[in-house]
Amino acid sequence: MGIGSQKCIKINRSDPIDSNHVIKNGTFVPEMNGYVRLIGGKGSAKYGFVGLDRATGGITTFHTKSVSELARKAPSLGFSK
């Protein structure tokens, strides 16, 4: 999937979130070589995560991550469990 490709996630929202939205409006996380953006979630915060290929910069993955997972894998974000 290239940078121009889009995938969507819908989590208790009226509008789906696509990978390009996360890249444009999210925060780059160097530890994970990707971008995160708060997208909501019922009961607990969910973040959209877009992973990038280190060589090409293309999108390799797009899914949700919990705050506890981001706190473990990306201390630069300053999240606590």
Backbone as a ProteinNet text record, in pm:
[ID]
protein_1_A
[PRIMARY]
MGIGSQKCIKINRSDPIDSNHVIKNGTFVPEMNGYVRLIGGKGSAKYGFVGLDRATGGITTFHTKSVSELARKAPSLGFSK
[TERTIARY]
84.9	0	90.2	68.6	149.5	96.8	169.1	130.3	-4.7	-39.4	-167.2	-285.1	-260.2	-367.3	-433	-559.4	-630.9	-699.1	-699.3	-781.3	-858.3	-971.4	-1054.3	-1079.2	-1093.1	-1131.5	-1251.9	-1352	-1467.4	-1488.9	-1473.9	-1490.8	-1586.8	-1711.8	-1812.2	-1806.1	-1792.8	-1788.6	-1883.4	-1929.6	-2015.3	-1932	-1804.9	-1718.7	-1601.7	-1573	-1458.2	-1326.7	-1224.8	-1091	-1007.7	-939.5	-853.5	-706.8	-621.6	-479.1	-416.1	-458.5	-401.8	-438	-556.3	-596	-502.1	-469.5	-378.6	-240.4	-192.5	-60.9	-62	-164.6	-171.2	-190.2	-270.7	-308.7	-250.6	-174	-122	16.8	72	205	297.6	414.5	511.7	575.8	585.3	643.2	767.7	888.1	1008.5	1034.3	997	1019.5	942.7	831.9	746.4	745.8	819.4	825.6	686.1	602.3	466.1	401.2	274.9	197	83.1	47.2	-69	-160	-289.8	-389.5	-504.3	-547.5	-661.3	-785.3	-854	-974.5	-1096.5	-1081.2	-1195.4	-1196.5	-1316	-1331.8	-1425.5	-1505.9	-1602.6	-1534.9	-1537.1	-1480.9	-1334.9	-1257.9	-1116.7	-1070.2	-968.4	-917	-852.2	-876.8	-813.6	-740.1	-625.7	-545.6	-533.7	-549.1	-519.2	-368.2	-313.5	-170.1	-145.9	-60.1	-18.6	131.3	171	311.6	366.9	492.3	556.7	676.4	701.5	818.8	941.1	1042.9	1162.4	1237.6	1233.8	1307.7	1231.6	1101.1	1025.7	935.2	900.4	806.8	662.5	637.3	500.4	429.9	297.9	216.7	224.1	257.3	263.9	150.1	95.2	-11	-96.7	-222.2	-314.4	-412.3	-407	-496.4	-502.4	-575.5	-586.5	-487.5	-451.6	-364.5	-423.6	-407.6	-453.5	-346.8	-387.3	-293.3	-186.9	-225.1	-126.2	-21.9	-63.3	32.7	127	72.5	156.9	251.2	206	291.7	412.9	392.2	502	596.4	539.7	620.8	674.3	613.2	651.7	659.3	762.8	773.5	783.9	824.4	836.3	700.9	590.1	457.8	420.9	485.5	459.4	331.3	277.5	156.9	194.2	100.2	119.9	5.6	28.8	-70.7	-185.3
-116.3	0	123.5	216.6	337.3	449.2	560.2	674	729.7	724.1	776.8	686.8	565.7	472.4	510.7	475.4	505.3	380.4	366.5	267.9	344.9	293.9	364.6	280	349.8	289.5	367.8	297.6	366	312.2	400.9	362	458.8	419.8	502.2	648.3	671	806.1	810.7	929.9	943.1	948.4	986.5	995.5	897.9	821.4	730.4	807.7	752.8	811.4	735.7	807.3	738.2	761.3	680.9	683.7	819	883.9	1014.7	1121	1109.5	1201.7	1186.6	1062.5	1038	1097.3	1080.8	1134.8	1287.8	1348.2	1494.9	1561.4	1499.8	1563.6	1497	1391.3	1316.5	1359.4	1282.7	1305.3	1194.1	1231.3	1130.8	1068.6	936.3	861.2	789.2	843.2	783.9	639.9	605	469	365.2	406.8	314.5	345.1	446.7	490.3	502.8	583.1	602.2	721.2	739.8	851.1	797.8	872.6	839.9	961.5	932.6	1037.8	982.9	1061.5	1022.1	1014.7	899.7	884.5	848.4	836	807.1	662.8	612.9	475.2	469.7	365.8	351.7	289	358.3	304.9	338	351.3	387.3	456.3	538.4	612.9	518.1	542.5	466.7	565.3	522	602.2	527	599.1	542.7	543.3	436.2	426.9	394.1	472.8	447.2	422.3	298.5	262	286.1	330.6	361.7	271.5	241.7	165.9	255.4	207.8	290	325.5	239.9	265	354.1	327.8	399.2	508.7	502.7	599.1	565.4	453.8	411.7	358.8	362.8	312.1	159.7	103.7	-41.6	-98.6	-19.5	-68.6	47.4	16.7	116.4	43.1	71.4	8.3	91.8	44.3	117.1	63.5	150.9	115.3	176.8	106.8	158.9	249.9	330.8	418.8	337	225.5	144.6	86.5	46.8	-5.1	105.2	224.6	336.9	380	374	410.1	317.4	188.9	91.5	109.3	124.5	123.3	258.9	367.6	502.4	599.2	587.1	675	824.3	855	995.2	1067.2	991.9	1054	1102.1	1047.2	1089.7	1033.4	926.4	863.4	777.3	766.2	672.9	573	456.1	347.9	377.2
0	0	0	-86.9	-95.4	-9.1	-8.5	74.9	33.6	-92.3	-137.3	-104.1	-60.2	-28.4	103.1	117.8	240.1	291.8	422.1	490.2	595.3	637.1	734.5	858.1	970.8	1097.9	1147.4	1198.7	1256.4	1396.7	1495.8	1635.8	1701.9	1714.1	1782.3	1739.3	1612.8	1557.9	1440.1	1407.9	1290.9	1163	1175.2	1057.7	1071.9	967.1	974.9	970.6	1032.1	1031.9	930.2	841	745.1	780.2	719.8	751.1	720.3	613.3	580.3	683.5	745.2	852	972.3	1006.3	1119.1	1089.3	966.3	930.2	932	873.7	864.7	1000.2	1088.1	1214.3	1337.8	1318.2	1431.5	1474	1565	1620.6	1574.8	1522.6	1481.4	1604.4	1604.9	1715.8	1663	1690.8	1634.4	1678.4	1801.9	1850.9	1769.5	1712	1637.4	1487	1447.1	1307.7	1246.7	1313.7	1266.6	1334.5	1304.2	1358	1442.6	1548.2	1630.7	1639.3	1655.5	1668.8	1752.1	1853	1934.9	1847.2	1852.7	1771.5	1855.3	1986	2072.4	2117.1	2139.1	2184.1	2302.1	2307.5	2415.3	2536.3	2649	2772.4	2794.6	2689.7	2703.8	2576.8	2591.7	2477	2376.5	2252.3	2144.2	2054.1	2008.3	1916.5	1784.5	1674.1	1544.9	1528	1474.6	1450.9	1304.8	1239.5	1101.7	1103.6	1073.6	1067.8	928.8	922.8	795.4	769.9	644.3	602.9	619	687.3	712.5	584.5	484.7	360.8	263	246.4	143.7	197.2	326.3	383.2	354.8	286.6	256.7	380.1	376.6	486.8	488.6	604.9	617.5	701.1	793.1	880	928.6	959.8	1015.1	1105.2	1234.8	1330.4	1457.9	1557.3	1683.3	1785.5	1878.1	1990.4	2116.7	2227.5	2356.3	2416.4	2512.3	2580.6	2652.7	2714.7	2787.8	2692.6	2572.8	2476.2	2428.8	2403.9	2361.9	2473.6	2598.1	2711.3	2718.4	2688.5	2689.3	2570.9	2452.5	2330.6	2288.1	2336.2	2291.8	2407.6	2492.9	2609.1	2572	2449	2409.2	2410.7	2405.8	2409.3	2549	2651.3	2788.5	2848.5	2791.1	2846.4	2965.1	3061.2	3172.7	3169.5	3224.8	3223.6	3314.7
[MASK]
+++++++++++++++++++++++++++++++++++++++++++++++++++++++++++++++++++++++++++++++++

